[in-house]
Amino acid sequence: MLLLVPAFVTDLILQRTGGWRPALRAAAAGLAFFGVFLAVQWPFANFLQSPLARNEFFGALNLDFSTRPNSPLAQYVFFYREDTAAQFWRGLLIAAVMSCAMTWMGLHAGRAMRKIRR
């Protein structure tokens, strides 16, 4: 996954929001990470499903031995799930909330680790 770009943006936000309350800081950094991750990963995921990615560098040719030759994965056939638009947006909302929650937990753990001395 392309984590460098969202991590860089998150780092910039955390540097500039040092005086903010932790919950607000986690919400800003979590939403920024989620938004940038979505903007970077979505086009790259589309590329990985294209024939251009089927080479040794990207590894889209590699399948495990348990993959049957007539499976959709081995035939490079992609089919969409039958999700409604409401289910899609609900999933994105859950991912955004979880991103903020995990950022808050990471900030809290980092604050606790500052107190550790040798």
MODELLER restraints for C-alpha pairs under 7 A, 6 or more apart:
rsr = mdl.restraints
at = mdl.atoms
rsr.add(forms.Gaussian(group=physical.xy_distance, feature=features.Distance(at['CA:2:A'], at['CA:41:A']), mean=6.40, stdev=0.5))
rsr.add(forms.Gaussian(group=physical.xy_distance, feature=features.Distance(at['CA:6:A'], at['CA:33:A']), mean=5.02, stdev=0.5))
rsr.add(forms.Gaussian(group=physical.xy_distance, feature=features.Distance(at['CA:6:A'], at['CA:36:A']), mean=5.29, stdev=0.5))
rsr.add(forms.Gaussian(group=physical.xy_distance, feature=features.Distance(at['CA:6:A'], at['CA:37:A']), mean=5.41, stdev=0.5))
rsr.add(forms.Gaussian(group=physical.xy_distance, feature=features.Distance(at['CA:7:A'], at['CA:33:A']), mean=6.85, stdev=0.5))
rsr.add(forms.Gaussian(group=physical.xy_distance, feature=features.Distance(at['CA:9:A'], at['CA:33:A']), mean=6.94, stdev=0.5))
rsr.add(forms.Gaussian(group=physical.xy_distance, feature=features.Distance(at['CA:10:A'], at['CA:29:A']), mean=5.37, stdev=0.5))
rsr.add(forms.Gaussian(group=physical.xy_distance, feature=features.Distance(at['CA:10:A'], at['CA:32:A']), mean=6.57, stdev=0.5))
rsr.add(forms.Gaussian(group=physical.xy_distance, feature=features.Distance(at['CA:10:A'], at['CA:33:A']), mean=5.79, stdev=0.5))
rsr.add(forms.Gaussian(group=physical.xy_distance, feature=features.Distance(at['CA:13:A'], at['CA:29:A']), mean=6.08, stdev=0.5))
rsr.add(forms.Gaussian(group=physical.xy_distance, feature=features.Distance(at['CA:14:A'], at['CA:29:A']), mean=6.65, stdev=0.5))
rsr.add(forms.Gaussian(group=physical.xy_distance, feature=features.Distance(at['CA:17:A'], at['CA:25:A']), mean=6.40, stdev=0.5))
rsr.add(forms.Gaussian(group=physical.xy_distance, feature=features.Distance(at['CA:22:A'], at['CA:104:A']), mean=6.98, stdev=0.5))
rsr.add(forms.Gaussian(group=physical.xy_distance, feature=features.Distance(at['CA:23:A'], at['CA:104:A']), mean=6.42, stdev=0.5))
rsr.add(forms.Gaussian(group=physical.xy_distance, feature=features.Distance(at['CA:26:A'], at['CA:100:A']), mean=5.67, stdev=0.5))
rsr.add(forms.Gaussian(group=physical.xy_distance, feature=features.Distance(at['CA:26:A'], at['CA:103:A']), mean=5.30, stdev=0.5))
rsr.add(forms.Gaussian(group=physical.xy_distance, feature=features.Distance(at['CA:26:A'], at['CA:104:A']), mean=4.79, stdev=0.5))
rsr.add(forms.Gaussian(group=physical.xy_distance, feature=features.Distance(at['CA:27:A'], at['CA:100:A']), mean=4.96, stdev=0.5))
rsr.add(forms.Gaussian(group=physical.xy_distance, feature=features.Distance(at['CA:30:A'], at['CA:99:A']), mean=5.00, stdev=0.5))
rsr.add(forms.Gaussian(group=physical.xy_distance, feature=features.Distance(at['CA:30:A'], at['CA:100:A']), mean=4.18, stdev=0.5))
rsr.add(forms.Gaussian(group=physical.xy_distance, feature=features.Distance(at['CA:30:A'], at['CA:103:A']), mean=5.60, stdev=0.5))
rsr.add(forms.Gaussian(group=physical.xy_distance, feature=features.Distance(at['CA:31:A'], at['CA:96:A']), mean=6.19, stdev=0.5))
rsr.add(forms.Gaussian(group=physical.xy_distance, feature=features.Distance(at['CA:31:A'], at['CA:99:A']), mean=6.83, stdev=0.5))
rsr.add(forms.Gaussian(group=physical.xy_distance, feature=features.Distance(at['CA:31:A'], at['CA:100:A']), mean=6.33, stdev=0.5))
rsr.add(forms.Gaussian(group=physical.xy_distance, feature=features.Distance(at['CA:34:A'], at['CA:96:A']), mean=6.11, stdev=0.5))
rsr.add(forms.Gaussian(group=physical.xy_distance, feature=features.Distance(at['CA:34:A'], at['CA:99:A']), mean=6.49, stdev=0.5))
rsr.add(forms.Gaussian(group=physical.xy_distance, feature=features.Distance(at['CA:47:A'], at['CA:53:A']), mean=6.57, stdev=0.5))
rsr.add(forms.Gaussian(group=physical.xy_distance, feature=features.Distance(at['CA:48:A'], at['CA:60:A']), mean=6.96, stdev=0.5))
rsr.add(forms.Gaussian(group=physical.xy_distance, feature=features.Distance(at['CA:53:A'], at['CA:60:A']), mean=6.07, stdev=0.5))
rsr.add(forms.Gaussian(group=physical.xy_distance, feature=features.Distance(at['CA:54:A'], at['CA:60:A']), mean=4.83, stdev=0.5))
rsr.add(forms.Gaussian(group=physical.xy_distance, feature=features.Distance(at['CA:54:A'], at['CA:61:A']), mean=5.26, stdev=0.5))
rsr.add(forms.Gaussian(group=physical.xy_distance, feature=features.Distance(at['CA:55:A'], at['CA:61:A']), mean=6.13, stdev=0.5))
rsr.add(forms.Gaussian(group=physical.xy_distance, feature=features.Distance(at['CA:67:A'], at['CA:74:A']), mean=6.91, stdev=0.5))
rsr.add(forms.Gaussian(group=physical.xy_distance, feature=features.Distance(at['CA:68:A'], at['CA:74:A']), mean=6.99, stdev=0.5))
